[in-house]
Amino acid sequence: MLLNESRARAVMARYDIDALVTLSPFNSYYLSGFWSKAMAARWDTFFGAVLTQDGADGCMVVPVMELANRDAITKRFNHVVGYPTSEAVDLIQAFTEALKGVGLRKGRVAAGDARLPLWLGDMDGLSCVYNPNIIKEIRLIKTEAEIALMRTAARNNETACRNAADQTQAGMTGEDIERLFKAECGRLGNDATYLVTAMTDLPTGVVVKGEPVMFDALSQYRNYHGDFGRTVVVGEPDPLLLRRAEALEAGWRAALDILRPGLSMKALESHVIEAVRDHGFPEYFMISAHNVGLQHTDDPVVIGLPHPFKQDRALECGMVINVDMPHDEAGWGSIHREDTVLITANGYEPLTQTDATLIVV
C-alpha cells in the first residue's frame, strides 16, 4: 500500500479536517493505488480522490470511461464516481456525490487544488480550505511499498545516468547526452524527465576535453522519482577540477557523518557547505537537501514559491532525501554531486552508490 494510513490519520487530526480532496493524478494514485494510461497521458481530464479522516473510507472521481476499471479502483476504496453520468453531469457534481458516498455531509475538507473550495463552496454544512501541504506532509514518511519502488527508481536512474556518461564524447551537445540518458531509462524501465548538463548551457555549447560537465539525472519508476548527480569529464581533469571534485566529495562525507533522525535540513545544508569550503572550494555556496518521492521535491512548500524556499524540517525515520550539490560557473563549467538516502532509525541507508564525485571518460 502506498498510503501511509497511520500518518494520514495523525496529520489530518492535527489539522482538524474530516477529509482530504485532491485533483492531482499522482495524489489520487497515492491515496487509492489506482493508475491508468489516461492518468499518465496528462490529458485535460480530472482524476480526483476523497479520503476520510479515519482512513476507513474513500472515493475516486474519474471520467466515465474509467469505470471499466472499477474493480481495480475499488481494491483500496469502497466507492467510485464517474462523470458525466445522470447523477454527476459534471466534475462538481461528481465530487458532491463522492463526499456523500463516504458519508460526509458536514465538516471541514482540505483541498490540494485551489479550484476545489470554489467548486464545493455551495455544499451546505461543509467548509473547504485550500492547503496542498497536508497531503505532502503525509507523503514525507514512506511506506515499505513506496520504499521498494524508490529503490528500483534510484537504481534504474543511476544506471541510466552512468551509461550515458560512459558514452559521452567531446563535441556532443547537452541534448545529445540527454537523448542517451532517455534511451537508457526506457531500456531499464524508468520514464525519463531530464538530464541537466548545466544550469544554463555548456560554456561553448558542446563537451570539451578537460571541461567539467554536470550530470543531474531525474526519472520515475511507477511515478516514484530517482534523482542522481555526478561530474563528468572527457579526458584528463585539470588540478582545479580535481580539487573542487574532492571538496564536493568531502562535503558529501561530512553529510553522511551527521545524517540521522532529528537533524534539521538547514543544519545539514550549512554543515555540507562549510565542509566543502574547508576542503579548498571557497566559492561553493549552493546545496539543497530535499525530500523525494512522487514529486522531485516532496517537501511542503510556501505556497507560490519554488522548492528551495521550503520551510526547515527535522529529518524523520522513513524519509527519502537527496543531498543535491550543484555548482555552475560561467566560462568554466558545471559540477555536481547528488545521492539519495533513506533515513533510518539509526542513521541512513544509501539508495545510490556512494562512490567518487568525478567520472572520467
Buried (B, 14 or more C-beta within 10 A) or exposed (E): EBBBBEBBBBBBEEBEBBBBBBBBBBBBBBBBBBBBEBBEEEEEBBBBBBBBBEBEBBBBBBBEEBBEBEEBBBEBBEBBBBBEEEEBEEBBBBBBBBBBBBEBEEBBBBBBBEEBBEBBEEBEEBBBEBBBBBBBBBBBBBBEEBBEBBBBBBBBBBBBBBBBBEBBEEEBBBEBBBBBBBBBBEEBEBBBBEBBBBBEEBBEEBBBEEBBBBBBBBBBBBBBBBBBBBBBBBEEBEEEBBEBBBBBBBBBEBBBEBBBBEBBBBBBBEBBBEBBBEBBBEEBEBBBBBBBBBBBBBBBBEEEEEBEEBEEBEBBBBBBBBBBBBBBBEEBBBBBBBBBBBBBEEBBEEBBBEEBBBBBB
